[in-house]
Amino acid sequence: MNWRDEIERELARAEEAAGVGQAGKVRTSARRSVGIALEELQRRFPEKIYGRDFIGQLRGLAADHSVPEDVRLAADRLQARLSPSFESPSRNPIEDANIIIDFVLKRLA
């Protein structure tokens, strides 16, 4: 399976989890889909090392001022911890993931 298929599989898992109200699984699958995209970006552009794991990669991307602000903000929301009341800063993790994945796909085109 190639990296694009893996991204689609994770996004499908996120959508499925959203359909049954499993917010934690939505967030996890959204993060994984972004991690797969960022791994491919790092493979093709070795100078862009954001991190070794999905959360580290999201934090690295959020801190990279050479990428568009909407991408950095989406990465920051996805990497953030839950609040004490278990709320995520990412109101729509799938949308945030798609913002980042679209950015990566454009960079790799």
N, C-alpha and C positions, 0 to 999 in steps of 0.2 A: 504494500500500500504506500502511495507517495504522500508527501507532506500535505498537499492540498486535500487529498481524500481524508487524511487524519483530522484536518481542521473541520471539514464538513461533518465528519462523524461526531466530533465534540460539540459542534453547534447543534446538531440534531439531538444529541443527548440533553443539551441545555433547553432546547425547545420542548422536548418531552417532559423534562422536569418542571418547566414552567407551567405546562398544561395540567399538572397534578399538584401544583402549589409547593414544590420542594425548592424553596429559595436557595438553600445552601448548595444543593446540587447544580442549580442554574449557575450560580457564581463560580463554583469549582470548574464546571465544564467550560464556561466562558473564559476563565483564566487559562485553562489548558489549551484551548484553541489559539489564544494569543501567544502562549509560550511556544507552540509548534511553529507559528509564523515567525516569531522572533528568532527561534533557533535557525531557521532557514536564512533569515536576513543576516545573522551573525556568521553563518557558514559562507555566504557569498561575499560579505563585507567584513573580513576579520578585524578591521579597525573599529568596528561597532560592537564592542563587547558590553552588553548590558547586564549580564549576570549568568549564573550557572543553573538557576532553577527559575520556575515561572514567576515567583514573587520577586526575586531579585531582578529578573529581566523587566518586569513591570516597573519596579522602582527606578531602575536605570533609565528606562524610556521616559518616565515621568520627569526625570531630572535633565534630560537632554534638550537644551534650548535650541538645537538645530532642527528640531522637528516642529510641526505646526502645533499651536496651542491646544486645539481641540483634541489632538492625539495625546499630548501630555496630560491633559485633564482627564481623559478617559482612562489612561494608564494609572493615574493617581487614584481615581475612584475605585478601580478594580483591585489595586494593591492594598488599599486601606483596610484596616481591621474593622470589625463590627463595633458599633457603639456599645456602651454598657447595657442598653436596652435591646441589643442584638439586631440593630438596624445597620444596613450597609449604606455607605455613601453613594454607591452605585444603585440608582433606582431602577436601571435597566441594564444589567450586566451583558446581555446579548447585544444590545445596541452599542455599548462601550466596546465590546470585543470587535464588532464589525467596523467601527471607526478605525481601530488600530490595524485590523487585518487589511482593510482597504488601503491604508497608508503603506503597509508592507508590500502588498501586491503591486502598487504603483511603483514603488522603489525597485522592485525586482523585474518589472516589465522591460 
